Amino acid sequence: MFDFYRMLSFYFTTIGFYFSSMVGFLMVLPMVMEIGFEEGFHSAIVDFFTMQLQLASMLFTFQRGTKSHYYGRTILYGGSKYRPTGRGFVVFHAKFAEEVTL
């Protein structure tokens, strides 16, 4: 069930997600490993904490929430339309329900 007050909580939606859950750790691990192999692991750890101080996790959470909101609205209410660009592409129009059902 949607819990509005928990969503607004700073701990559960940003910093706490990365530090208190295994999923948060697994999301950060590829970035730390890549920077660690390229520049050294000390630099990777410093970059990670720098990103936390710059509130990069809050930006990620905001972006993810905004995208999921609009994707959900589009799926729920429709609204995807072909926007012609004038390049002459041939487009086959099919309903979403026909594509996902067998």
Helices and strands as residue ranges (DSSP letters): H 4-8, H 10-13, H 15-20, H 22-39, H 41-53, H 56-77, H 96-100
